[in-house]
């Protein structure tokens, strides 16, 4: 079990928003959890906005501003939402167990939508690039 699970959803979100979350526990899974919490609490439109603001603030705080990727942030939030709509889970632990591909095959999920490397694209880091293969639905 990852360390971010030691915090409740409220504690996790609050510590992240106030930049008090230990950066060492902000793993890929923790990114997914933050998106899940935002979608569950605020809906997809607000979640997409929140994720952008929250992640930008956090990467600046930890000195990793160059790692922020707008396309990846929005695409990941949309991916979580896609599976969130199919799920009957009321917590992230069960959700990630139901859809392990989000944790273990995330790059493959993104490659289904994008025929180019969104991870290292300078343009993708600065602006949202719509999928060129399969649109998010």
N, C-alpha and C positions, 0 to 999 in steps of 0.2 A: 504494500500500500504506500502510495506517495505521501510525502509530508504535508502537502496542502490539505489533505483530508483531516488533519488534526484540527482544522478550523471549520467552524460552521460556515454556511454560505454567506451569512451576514458578516461574520468576522473576516472572511476571505475577501469579500468585495470591499469592505471598509478599509482593511489594511492595504489593499492594492490601490484604492483611490487616494489614500493619504500617503502613499509611497512608504508605508511602514512594513510592507510584506518583504520578507527576506528574499532577495533575488534568486538565491540558490534553490528555492522551492518552486520557482515559476517555470515549470517544465512545459513541454508541449501539452501534456494532459491538463495542466493548470490553465493554460491559454484556453483550451476547449471548455473547461469548467467556467471560466469567466464569461465566455460567450453564452453558455447554457444559462447561467444565472441571469444575465442581462435579458435574454430572450424570455425566460420564464417570468421575470419580474416586470419587464417594461414593454414587451412585444418586439417584433423584428425591426421596425423602423427606428425606434429609439435605441435598440440594442446596437444597431450598426453605427449610429452616431456616438453612443457611449464608448463602444470599443475603440473607435478612432481616437477620441479624446483621452481615454484612460491609458491606452497603450503608448500614445505619443508622450504623455506626461511621465509615464513610468520609464520609458527608454531614455528620456532626458535625465531623469533622476539617477539612473544606474550608469550613465555615461555611455550608452549604446545607441545614440540617436541615429547613427547610420544603418542600424539593423531594422528600423521600422519600415514596413512594407504595406502601403495602403491597399493594394490589390489583394494581397494575402489576407489582410485583416478583414476586408469585406467578404472575400470569397469564403474564408473559414467560417465567418458568422452565418453566411447563407447556407453553407454545408451543414452546420449544426442545426439550423432551423429546418432544413429539409428532413433530417432524421428526427428532430424534436416533434414534428407534425405526425410522424408515424409511430411515435412512442406513447405508451401509457404510463411510463415511469414518472414518479413525482420527485426524484432526486437524481443528482448527477452520477452517483456511484452505480446505480442500477442502469442508468442511461448508457454509460460507457461500456458496461458489460453487455448490454443489448446490441450495441453497435461498435464492436472493438475495432472495426476498420478505420474509424475516426482516429484512433490512437496509433494503430500499427501500420495502416496503409494509407495514411493521409496524403502522401505525395502521389500515390496512384489515383486517389479521388480527384486531386487537382489536375492531374494529367488527363483525366477523362474530359475535363472542361477546357483545358488550355493545351494548345499544341506547341507552346514555347515556354521557356523557363521563366516563370514569374518570380522565382526566388532571387535571381541575380540581376534581373532587369532594372536598370536605373529608372526607366519610365514607370514600371509597375510599382516601384517604391514611392513614387511621388503622386501618381494619379491612378484611379481605379480603371483597370483595363477589363472590359467585358470579355467573357470567354469567346474564343474563336472556334471551338468545336461544338460543345453542347451548352446551351444557355442554362443558367440556374433556373429551376422551376419550382 
